[in-house]
């Protein structure tokens, strides 16, 4: 590695708006990072994720245009 060209790598505290905080290492000079969302409050990690059912829309599109698009090709 070349000397004196890399940023300093320091311990950094990440604080989320939900109140959760943890320590990691980063090149942020202030030593703190404010995050809007973290693994403690993200829907994917908390199990509160909603799965959108788009099957009805796809079927409706295929009913309208699927047969016409295949016939044109």
PDB file of N, CA, C and O in Angstrom:
ATOM      1  N   UNK A   1       0.829  -1.189   0.000  1.00  0.00           N
ATOM      2  CA  UNK A   1       0.000   0.000   0.000  1.00  0.00           C
ATOM      3  C   UNK A   1       0.864   1.240   0.000  1.00  0.00           C
ATOM      4  O   UNK A   1       1.911   1.281   0.647  1.00  0.00           O
ATOM      5  N   UNK A   2       0.428   2.242  -0.720  1.00  0.00           N
ATOM      6  CA  UNK A   2       1.133   3.513  -0.704  1.00  0.00           C
ATOM      7  C   UNK A   2       0.820   4.230   0.610  1.00  0.00           C
ATOM      8  O   UNK A   2      -0.278   4.108   1.152  1.00  0.00           O
ATOM      9  N   UNK A   3       1.773   4.953   1.094  1.00  0.00           N
ATOM     10  CA  UNK A   3       1.610   5.663   2.358  1.00  0.00           C
ATOM     11  C   UNK A   3       0.977   7.034   2.127  1.00  0.00           C
ATOM     12  O   UNK A   3       1.181   7.671   1.094  1.00  0.00           O
ATOM     13  N   UNK A   4       0.201   7.466   3.126  1.00  0.00           N
ATOM     14  CA  UNK A   4      -0.384   8.809   3.190  1.00  0.00           C
ATOM     15  C   UNK A   4      -1.371   9.130   2.073  1.00  0.00           C
ATOM     16  O   UNK A   4      -1.590  10.306   1.781  1.00  0.00           O
ATOM     17  N   UNK A   5      -1.975   8.121   1.436  1.00  0.00           N
ATOM     18  CA  UNK A   5      -3.014   8.419   0.446  1.00  0.00           C
ATOM     19  C   UNK A   5      -4.374   7.839   0.844  1.00  0.00           C
ATOM     20  O   UNK A   5      -5.390   8.180   0.238  1.00  0.00           O
ATOM     21  N   UNK A   6      -4.402   6.977   1.842  1.00  0.00           N
ATOM     22  CA  UNK A   6      -5.638   6.325   2.250  1.00  0.00           C
ATOM     23  C   UNK A   6      -6.274   7.084   3.413  1.00  0.00           C
ATOM     24  O   UNK A   6      -5.562   7.595   4.278  1.00  0.00           O
ATOM     25  N   UNK A   7      -7.616   7.164   3.445  1.00  0.00           N
ATOM     26  CA  UNK A   7      -8.270   7.843   4.572  1.00  0.00           C
ATOM     27  C   UNK A   7      -8.116   7.034   5.858  1.00  0.00           C
ATOM     28  O   UNK A   7      -7.906   5.821   5.828  1.00  0.00           O
ATOM     29  N   UNK A   8      -8.223   7.719   6.961  1.00  0.00           N
ATOM     30  CA  UNK A   8      -8.091   7.069   8.261  1.00  0.00           C
ATOM     31  C   UNK A   8      -9.326   6.225   8.545  1.00  0.00           C
ATOM     32  O   UNK A   8     -10.448   6.688   8.342  1.00  0.00           O
ATOM     33  N   UNK A   9      -9.137   5.015   9.003  1.00  0.00           N
ATOM     34  CA  UNK A   9     -10.191   4.050   9.271  1.00  0.00           C
ATOM     35  C   UNK A   9     -10.426   4.026  10.770  1.00  0.00           C
ATOM     36  O   UNK A   9      -9.590   3.521  11.519  1.00  0.00           O
ATOM     37  N   UNK A  10     -11.564   4.570  11.223  1.00  0.00           N
ATOM     38  CA  UNK A  10     -11.814   4.723  12.663  1.00  0.00           C
ATOM     39  C   UNK A  10     -13.097   4.013  13.070  1.00  0.00           C
ATOM     40  O   UNK A  10     -13.926   3.673  12.225  1.00  0.00           O
ATOM     41  N   UNK A  11     -13.252   3.792  14.376  1.00  0.00           N
ATOM     42  CA  UNK A  11     -14.499   3.234  14.900  1.00  0.00           C
ATOM     43  C   UNK A  11     -15.600   4.272  14.763  1.00  0.00           C
ATOM     44  O   UNK A  11     -15.405   5.447  15.072  1.00  0.00           O
ATOM     45  N   UNK A  12     -16.763   3.821  14.296  1.00  0.00           N
ATOM     46  CA  UNK A  12     -17.879   4.718  14.016  1.00  0.00           C
ATOM     47  C   UNK A  12     -19.143   4.157  14.652  1.00  0.00           C
ATOM     48  O   UNK A  12     -19.384   2.951  14.598  1.00  0.00           O
ATOM     49  N   UNK A  13     -19.938   5.011  15.246  1.00  0.00           N
ATOM     50  CA  UNK A  13     -21.207   4.619  15.839  1.00  0.00           C
ATOM     51  C   UNK A  13     -22.318   4.937  14.849  1.00  0.00           C
ATOM     52  O   UNK A  13     -22.450   6.074  14.394  1.00  0.00           O
ATOM     53  N   UNK A  14     -23.119   3.923  14.518  1.00  0.00           N
ATOM     54  CA  UNK A  14     -24.261   4.099  13.622  1.00  0.00           C
ATOM     55  C   UNK A  14     -25.514   4.160  14.487  1.00  0.00           C
ATOM     56  O   UNK A  14     -25.792   3.242  15.259  1.00  0.00           O
ATOM     57  N   UNK A  15     -26.275   5.262  14.349  1.00  0.00           N
ATOM     58  CA  UNK A  15     -27.500   5.451  15.118  1.00  0.00           C
ATOM     59  C   UNK A  15     -28.682   5.487  14.168  1.00  0.00           C
ATOM     60  O   UNK A  15     -28.684   6.235  13.190  1.00  0.00           O
ATOM     61  N   UNK A  16     -29.680   4.678  14.461  1.00  0.00           N
ATOM     62  CA  UNK A  16     -30.888   4.606  13.633  1.00  0.00           C
ATOM     63  C   UNK A  16     -31.981   5.461  14.268  1.00  0.00           C
ATOM     64  O   UNK A  16     -31.929   5.763  15.460  1.00  0.00           O
ATOM     65  N   UNK A  17     -32.972   5.850  13.462  1.00  0.00           N
ATOM     66  CA  UNK A  17     -34.077   6.650  13.988  1.00  0.00           C
ATOM     67  C   UNK A  17     -34.958   5.842  14.939  1.00  0.00           C
ATOM     68  O   UNK A  17     -35.707   6.426  15.723  1.00  0.00           O
ATOM     69  N   UNK A  18     -34.884   4.505  14.885  1.00  0.00           N
ATOM     70  CA  UNK A  18     -35.674   3.672  15.798  1.00  0.00           C
ATOM     71  C   UNK A  18     -35.056   3.606  17.193  1.00  0.00           C
ATOM     72  O   UNK A  18     -35.682   3.104  18.127  1.00  0.00           O
ATOM     73  N   UNK A  19     -33.827   4.110  17.338  1.00  0.00           N
ATOM     74  CA  UNK A  19     -33.166   4.103  18.639  1.00  0.00           C
ATOM     75  C   UNK A  19     -32.043   3.088  18.741  1.00  0.00           C
ATOM     76  O   UNK A  19     -31.262   3.120  19.693  1.00  0.00           O
ATOM     77  N   UNK A  20     -31.954   2.196  17.779  1.00  0.00           N
ATOM     78  CA  UNK A  20     -30.900   1.179  17.782  1.00  0.00           C
ATOM     79  C   UNK A  20     -29.575   1.823  17.382  1.00  0.00           C
ATOM     80  O   UNK A  20     -29.546   2.699  16.518  1.00  0.00           O
ATOM     81  N   UNK A  21     -28.488   1.396  18.002  1.00  0.00           N
ATOM     82  CA  UNK A  21     -27.166   1.885  17.620  1.00  0.00           C
ATOM     83  C   UNK A  21     -26.155   0.754  17.739  1.00  0.00           C
ATOM     84  O   UNK A  21     -26.293  -0.136  18.579  1.00  0.00           O
ATOM     85  N   UNK A  22     -25.150   0.804  16.896  1.00  0.00           N
ATOM     86  CA  UNK A  22     -24.095  -0.200  16.926  1.00  0.00           C
ATOM     87  C   UNK A  22     -22.802   0.432  16.447  1.00  0.00           C
ATOM     88  O   UNK A  22     -22.809   1.499  15.833  1.00  0.00           O
ATOM     89  N   UNK A  23     -21.695  -0.233  16.732  1.00  0.00           N
ATOM     90  CA  UNK A  23     -20.375   0.278  16.397  1.00  0.00           C
ATOM     91  C   UNK A  23     -19.790  -0.540  15.253  1.00  0.00           C
ATOM     92  O   UNK A  23     -19.884  -1.767  15.227  1.00  0.00           O
ATOM     93  N   UNK A  24     -19.189   0.167  14.318  1.00  0.00           N
ATOM     94  CA  UNK A  24     -18.509  -0.456  13.190  1.00  0.00           C
ATOM     95  C   UNK A  24     -17.284   0.379  12.869  1.00  0.00           C
ATOM     96  O   UNK A  24     -16.959   1.311  13.605  1.00  0.00           O
ATOM     97  N   UNK A  25     -16.613   0.064  11.800  1.00  0.00           N
ATOM     98  CA  UNK A  25     -15.453   0.858  11.397  1.00  0.00           C
ATOM     99  C   UNK A  25     -15.742   1.493  10.047  1.00  0.00           C
ATOM    100  O   UNK A  25     -16.345   0.867   9.175  1.00  0.00           O
ATOM    101  N   UNK A  26     -15.309   2.743   9.877  1.00  0.00           N
ATOM    102  CA  UNK A  26     -15.590   3.476   8.660  1.00  0.00           C
ATOM    103  C   UNK A  26     -14.557   4.580   8.468  1.00  0.00           C
ATOM    104  O   UNK A  26     -13.741   4.853   9.348  1.00  0.00           O
ATOM    105  N   UNK A  27     -14.613   5.204   7.301  1.00  0.00           N
ATOM    106  CA  UNK A  27     -13.716   6.330   7.027  1.00  0.00           C
ATOM    107  C   UNK A  27     -14.389   7.665   7.294  1.00  0.00           C
ATOM    108  O   UNK A  27     -13.831   8.709   6.955  1.00  0.00           O
ATOM    109  N   UNK A  28     -15.578   7.659   7.894  1.00  0.00           N
ATOM    110  CA  UNK A  28     -16.285   8.890   8.233  1.00  0.00           C
ATOM    111  C   UNK A  28     -15.487   9.619   9.303  1.00  0.00           C
ATOM    112  O   UNK A  28     -15.157   9.047  10.341  1.00  0.00           O
ATOM    113  N   UNK A  29     -15.182  10.876   9.045  1.00  0.00           N
ATOM    114  CA  UNK A  29     -14.306  11.605   9.966  1.00  0.00           C
ATOM    115  C   UNK A  29     -14.998  12.005  11.261  1.00  0.00           C
ATOM    116  O   UNK A  29     -14.327  12.180  12.277  1.00  0.00           O
ATOM    117  N   UNK A  30     -16.330  12.155  11.257  1.00  0.00           N
ATOM    118  CA  UNK A  30     -17.028  12.595  12.468  1.00  0.00           C
ATOM    119  C   UNK A  30     -17.162  11.471  13.498  1.00  0.00           C
ATOM    120  O   UNK A  30     -17.300  11.744  14.691  1.00  0.00           O
ATOM    121  N   UNK A  31     -17.122  10.219  13.057  1.00  0.00           N
ATOM    122  CA  UNK A  31     -17.237   9.101  13.982  1.00  0.00           C
ATOM    123  C   UNK A  31     -18.665   8.681  14.250  1.00  0.00           C
ATOM    124  O   UNK A  31     -18.892   7.744  15.016  1.00  0.00           O
ATOM    125  N   UNK A  32     -19.651   9.354  13.634  1.00  0.00           N
ATOM    126  CA  UNK A  32     -21.051   8.982  13.800  1.00  0.00           C
ATOM    127  C   UNK A  32     -21.755   8.988  12.447  1.00  0.00           C
ATOM    128  O   UNK A  32     -21.477   9.824  11.588  1.00  0.00           O
ATOM    129  N   UNK A  33     -22.672   8.036  12.277  1.00  0.00           N
ATOM    130  CA  UNK A  33     -23.506   7.965  11.082  1.00  0.00           C
ATOM    131  C   UNK A  33     -24.941   7.856  11.556  1.00  0.00           C
ATOM    132  O   UNK A  33     -25.247   7.048  12.433  1.00  0.00           O
ATOM    133  N   UNK A  34     -25.829   8.666  10.979  1.00  0.00           N
ATOM    134  CA  UNK A  34     -27.254   8.593  11.309  1.00  0.00           C
ATOM    135  C   UNK A  34     -27.962   7.887  10.162  1.00  0.00           C
ATOM    136  O   UNK A  34     -27.894   8.336   9.017  1.00  0.00           O
ATOM    137  N   UNK A  35     -28.641   6.784  10.463  1.00  0.00           N
ATOM    138  CA  UNK A  35     -29.340   5.996   9.451  1.00  0.00           C
ATOM    139  C   UNK A  35     -30.845   6.118   9.643  1.00  0.00           C
ATOM    140  O   UNK A  35     -31.327   6.242  10.769  1.00  0.00           O
ATOM    141  N   UNK A  36     -31.580   6.082   8.547  1.00  0.00           N
ATOM    142  CA  UNK A  36     -33.040   6.135   8.617  1.00  0.00           C
ATOM    143  C   UNK A  36     -33.640   4.778   8.957  1.00  0.00           C
ATOM    144  O   UNK A  36     -34.698   4.699   9.582  1.00  0.00           O
ATOM    145  N   UNK A  37     -32.964   3.718   8.546  1.00  0.00           N
ATOM    146  CA  UNK A  37     -33.496   2.377   8.748  1.00  0.00           C
ATOM    147  C   UNK A  37     -32.328   1.418   8.987  1.00  0.00           C
ATOM    148  O   UNK A  37     -31.252   1.587   8.414  1.00  0.00           O
ATOM    149  N   UNK A  38     -32.543   0.429   9.820  1.00  0.00           N
ATOM    150  CA  UNK A  38     -31.491  -0.549  10.125  1.00  0.00           C
ATOM    151  C   UNK A  38     -32.093  -1.945  10.165  1.00  0.00           C
ATOM    152  O   UNK A  38     -33.284  -2.111   9.899  1.00  0.00           O
ATOM    153  N   UNK A  39     -31.306  -2.932  10.485  1.00  0.00           N
ATOM    154  CA  UNK A  39     -31.794  -4.312  10.517  1.00  0.00           C
ATOM    155  C   UNK A  39     -32.783  -4.548  11.653  1.00  0.00           C
ATOM    156  O   UNK A  39     -33.537  -5.520  11.612  1.00  0.00           O
ATOM    157  N   UNK A  40     -32.796  -3.690  12.657  1.00  0.00           N
ATOM    158  CA  UNK A  40     -33.725  -3.867  13.772  1.00  0.00           C
ATOM    159  C   UNK A  40     -35.129  -3.372  13.430  1.00  0.00           C
ATOM    160  O   UNK A  40     -36.099  -3.803  14.054  1.00  0.00           O
ATOM    161  N   UNK A  41     -35.254  -2.470  12.447  1.00  0.00           N
ATOM    162  CA  UNK A  41     -36.575  -1.935  12.122  1.00  0.00           C
ATOM    163  C   UNK A  41     -36.965  -2.119  10.653  1.00  0.00           C
ATOM    164  O   UNK A  41     -38.058  -1.713  10.259  1.00  0.00           O
ATOM    165  N   UNK A  42     -36.096  -2.722   9.836  1.00  0.00           N
ATOM    166  CA  UNK A  42     -36.427  -2.953   8.427  1.00  0.00           C
ATOM    167  C   UNK A  42     -37.444  -4.088   8.315  1.00  0.00           C
ATOM    168  O   UNK A  42     -37.274  -5.124   8.958  1.00  0.00           O
ATOM    169  N   UNK A  43     -38.499  -3.915   7.511  1.00  0.00           N
ATOM    170  CA  UNK A  43     -39.547  -4.941   7.417  1.00  0.00           C
ATOM    171  C   UNK A  43     -39.032  -6.318   6.978  1.00  0.00           C
ATOM    172  O   UNK A  43     -39.580  -7.333   7.408  1.00  0.00           O
ATOM    173  N   UNK A  44     -38.021  -6.377   6.156  1.00  0.00           N
ATOM    174  CA  UNK A  44     -37.496  -7.668   5.707  1.00  0.00           C
ATOM    175  C   UNK A  44     -36.922  -8.456   6.870  1.00  0.00           C
ATOM    176  O   UNK A  44     -37.126  -9.667   6.951  1.00  0.00           O
ATOM    177  N   UNK A  45     -36.210  -7.795   7.772  1.00  0.00           N
ATOM    178  CA  UNK A  45     -35.564  -8.480   8.885  1.00  0.00           C
ATOM    179  C   UNK A  45     -36.495  -8.709  10.067  1.00  0.00           C
ATOM    180  O   UNK A  45     -36.268  -9.624  10.859  1.00  0.00           O
ATOM    181  N   UNK A  46     -37.536  -7.898  10.202  1.00  0.00           N
ATOM    182  CA  UNK A  46     -38.449  -8.055  11.332  1.00  0.00           C
ATOM    183  C   UNK A  46     -39.565  -9.047  11.047  1.00  0.00           C
ATOM    184  O   UNK A  46     -40.296  -9.422  11.964  1.00  0.00           O
ATOM    185  N   UNK A  47     -39.717  -9.485   9.791  1.00  0.00           N
ATOM    186  CA  UNK A  47     -40.752 -10.437   9.430  1.00  0.00           C
ATOM    187  C   UNK A  47     -42.092  -9.799   9.143  1.00  0.00           C
ATOM    188  O   UNK A  47     -43.089 -10.507   9.000  1.00  0.00           O
ATOM    189  N   UNK A  48     -42.143  -8.488   9.056  1.00  0.00           N
ATOM    190  CA  UNK A  48     -43.396  -7.784   8.785  1.00  0.00           C
ATOM    191  C   UNK A  48     -43.479  -7.343   7.321  1.00  0.00           C
ATOM    192  O   UNK A  48     -44.209  -6.412   6.980  1.00  0.00           O
ATOM    193  N   UNK A  49     -42.728  -8.019   6.477  1.00  0.00           N
ATOM    194  CA  UNK A  49     -42.699  -7.664   5.060  1.00  0.00           C
ATOM    195  C   UNK A  49     -44.002  -8.092   4.396  1.00  0.00           C
ATOM    196  O   UNK A  49     -44.507  -9.187   4.642  1.00  0.00           O
ATOM    197  N   UNK A  50     -44.538  -7.219   3.555  1.00  0.00           N
ATOM    198  CA  UNK A  50     -45.754  -7.523   2.827  1.00  0.00           C
ATOM    199  C   UNK A  50     -45.376  -7.933   1.411  1.00  0.00           C
ATOM    200  O   UNK A  50     -44.605  -7.246   0.742  1.00  0.00           O
ATOM    201  N   UNK A  51     -45.921  -9.049   0.963  1.00  0.00           N
ATOM    202  CA  UNK A  51     -45.669  -9.516  -0.392  1.00  0.00           C
ATOM    203  C   UNK A  51     -46.839  -9.067  -1.251  1.00  0.00           C
ATOM    204  O   UNK A  51     -47.991  -9.399  -0.968  1.00  0.00           O
ATOM    205  N   UNK A  52     -46.542  -8.317  -2.294  1.00  0.00           N
ATOM    206  CA  UNK A  52     -47.586  -7.823  -3.175  1.00  0.00           C
ATOM    207  C   UNK A  52     -47.938  -8.891  -4.200  1.00  0.00           C
ATOM    208  O   UNK A  52     -47.057  -9.493  -4.814  1.00  0.00           O
ATOM    209  N   UNK A  53     -49.207  -9.113  -4.374  1.00  0.00           N
ATOM    210  CA  UNK A  53     -49.681 -10.097  -5.341  1.00  0.00           C
ATOM    211  C   UNK A  53     -49.972  -9.381  -6.652  1.00  0.00           C
ATOM    212  O   UNK A  53     -50.982  -8.689  -6.780  1.00  0.00           O
ATOM    213  N   UNK A  54     -49.089  -9.550  -7.616  1.00  0.00           N
ATOM    214  CA  UNK A  54     -49.277  -8.927  -8.924  1.00  0.00           C
ATOM    215  C   UNK A  54     -49.776  -9.935  -9.940  1.00  0.00           C
ATOM    216  O   UNK A  54     -49.876  -9.613 -11.124  1.00  0.00           O
ATOM    217  N   UNK A  55     -50.087 -11.129  -9.513  1.00  0.00           N
ATOM    218  CA  UNK A  55     -50.567 -12.169 -10.420  1.00  0.00           C
ATOM    219  C   UNK A  55     -51.845 -11.775 -11.131  1.00  0.00           C
ATOM    220  O   UNK A  55     -52.024 -12.098 -12.305  1.00  0.00           O
ATOM    221  N   UNK A  56     -52.732 -11.087 -10.442  1.00  0.00           N
ATOM    222  CA  UNK A  56     -53.973 -10.644 -11.057  1.00  0.00           C
ATOM    223  C   UNK A  56     -53.742  -9.654 -12.179  1.00  0.00           C
ATOM    224  O   UNK A  56     -54.419  -9.706 -13.205  1.00  0.00           O
ATOM    225  N   UNK A  57     -52.798  -8.759 -11.994  1.00  0.00           N
ATOM    226  CA  UNK A  57     -52.484  -7.767 -13.024  1.00  0.00           C
ATOM    227  C   UNK A  57     -51.848  -8.420 -14.238  1.00  0.00           C
ATOM    228  O   UNK A  57     -52.151  -8.057 -15.375  1.00  0.00           O
ATOM    229  N   UNK A  58     -50.971  -9.377 -14.001  1.00  0.00           N
ATOM    230  CA  UNK A  58     -50.313 -10.063 -15.114  1.00  0.00           C
ATOM    231  C   UNK A  58     -51.339 -10.840 -15.922  1.00  0.00           C
ATOM    232  O   UNK A  58     -51.326 -10.805 -17.152  1.00  0.00           O
ATOM    233  N   UNK A  59     -52.218 -11.533 -15.238  1.00  0.00           N
ATOM    234  CA  UNK A  59     -53.257 -12.306 -15.927  1.00  0.00           C
ATOM    235  C   UNK A  59     -54.171 -11.381 -16.725  1.00  0.00           C
ATOM    236  O   UNK A  59     -54.585 -11.711 -17.836  1.00  0.00           O
ATOM    237  N   UNK A  60     -54.478 -10.232 -16.154  1.00  0.00           N
ATOM    238  CA  UNK A  60     -55.327  -9.265 -16.857  1.00  0.00           C
ATOM    239  C   UNK A  60     -54.634  -8.732 -18.104  1.00  0.00           C
ATOM    240  O   UNK A  60     -55.271  -8.580 -19.147  1.00  0.00           O
ATOM    241  N   UNK A  61     -53.335  -8.446 -18.009  1.00  0.00           N
ATOM    242  CA  UNK A  61     -52.572  -7.974 -19.160  1.00  0.00           C
ATOM    243  C   UNK A  61     -52.521  -9.048 -20.251  1.00  0.00           C
ATOM    244  O   UNK A  61     -52.735  -8.763 -21.429  1.00  0.00           O
ATOM    245  N   UNK A  62     -52.237 -10.279 -19.842  1.00  0.00           N
ATOM    246  CA  UNK A  62     -52.177 -11.367 -20.819  1.00  0.00           C
ATOM    247  C   UNK A  62     -53.534 -11.606 -21.472  1.00  0.00           C
ATOM    248  O   UNK A  62     -53.606 -11.939 -22.655  1.00  0.00           O
ATOM    249  N   UNK A  63     -54.588 -11.440 -20.719  1.00  0.00           N
ATOM    250  CA  UNK A  63     -55.923 -11.608 -21.294  1.00  0.00           C
ATOM    251  C   UNK A  63     -56.201 -10.536 -22.339  1.00  0.00           C
ATOM    252  O   UNK A  63     -56.832 -10.815 -23.359  1.00  0.00           O
ATOM    253  N   UNK A  64     -55.742  -9.323 -22.097  1.00  0.00           N
ATOM    254  CA  UNK A  64     -55.978  -8.232 -23.035  1.00  0.00           C
ATOM    255  C   UNK A  64     -55.039  -8.277 -24.236  1.00  0.00           C
ATOM    256  O   UNK A  64     -55.486  -8.214 -25.382  1.00  0.00           O
ATOM    257  N   UNK A  65     -53.749  -8.386 -23.977  1.00  0.00           N
ATOM    258  CA  UNK A  65     -52.753  -8.196 -25.024  1.00  0.00           C
ATOM    259  C   UNK A  65     -51.938  -9.433 -25.364  1.00  0.00           C
ATOM    260  O   UNK A  65     -51.254  -9.448 -26.387  1.00  0.00           O
ATOM    261  N   UNK A  66     -51.990 -10.456 -24.547  1.00  0.00           N
ATOM    262  CA  UNK A  66     -51.156 -11.627 -24.757  1.00  0.00           C
ATOM    263  C   UNK A  66     -51.407 -12.319 -26.078  1.00  0.00           C
ATOM    264  O   UNK A  66     -50.459 -12.640 -26.796  1.00  0.00           O
ATOM    265  N   UNK A  67     -52.643 -12.550 -26.409  1.00  0.00           N
ATOM    266  CA  UNK A  67     -52.990 -13.244 -27.647  1.00  0.00           C
ATOM    267  C   UNK A  67     -52.717 -12.369 -28.858  1.00  0.00           C
ATOM    268  O   UNK A  67     -52.292 -12.875 -29.897  1.00  0.00           O
ATOM    269  N   UNK A  68     -52.952 -11.070 -28.750  1.00  0.00           N
ATOM    270  CA  UNK A  68     -52.726 -10.150 -29.858  1.00  0.00           C
ATOM    271  C   UNK A  68     -51.240  -9.998 -30.152  1.00  0.00           C
ATOM    272  O   UNK A  68     -50.844  -9.962 -31.317  1.00  0.00           O
ATOM    273  N   UNK A  69     -50.414  -9.909 -29.119  1.00  0.00           N
ATOM    274  CA  UNK A  69     -48.972  -9.743 -29.300  1.00  0.00           C
ATOM    275  C   UNK A  69     -48.364 -10.994 -29.920  1.00  0.00           C
ATOM    276  O   UNK A  69     -47.447 -10.891 -30.735  1.00  0.00           O
ATOM    277  N   UNK A  70     -48.855 -12.169 -29.552  1.00  0.00           N
ATOM    278  CA  UNK A  70     -48.331 -13.414 -30.118  1.00  0.00           C
ATOM    279  C   UNK A  70     -48.740 -13.557 -31.579  1.00  0.00           C
ATOM    280  O   UNK A  70     -47.972 -14.092 -32.379  1.00  0.00           O
ATOM    281  N   UNK A  71     -49.910 -13.099 -31.936  1.00  0.00           N
ATOM    282  CA  UNK A  71     -50.386 -13.203 -33.318  1.00  0.00           C
ATOM    283  C   UNK A  71     -49.622 -12.262 -34.243  1.00  0.00           C
ATOM    284  O   UNK A  71     -49.434 -12.586 -35.416  1.00  0.00           O
ATOM    285  N   UNK A  72     -49.179 -11.115 -33.756  1.00  0.00           N
ATOM    286  CA  UNK A  72     -48.451 -10.133 -34.573  1.00  0.00           C
ATOM    287  C   UNK A  72     -47.053 -10.614 -34.905  1.00  0.00           C
ATOM    288  O   UNK A  72     -46.500 -10.226 -35.934  1.00  0.00           O
ATOM    289  N   UNK A  73     -46.475 -11.438 -34.070  1.00  0.00           N
ATOM    290  CA  UNK A  73     -45.104 -11.912 -34.297  1.00  0.00           C
ATOM    291  C   UNK A  73     -45.131 -12.945 -35.343  1.00  0.00           C
ATOM    292  O   UNK A  73     -44.086 -13.489 -35.700  1.00  0.00           O
TER     293      UNK A  73
END
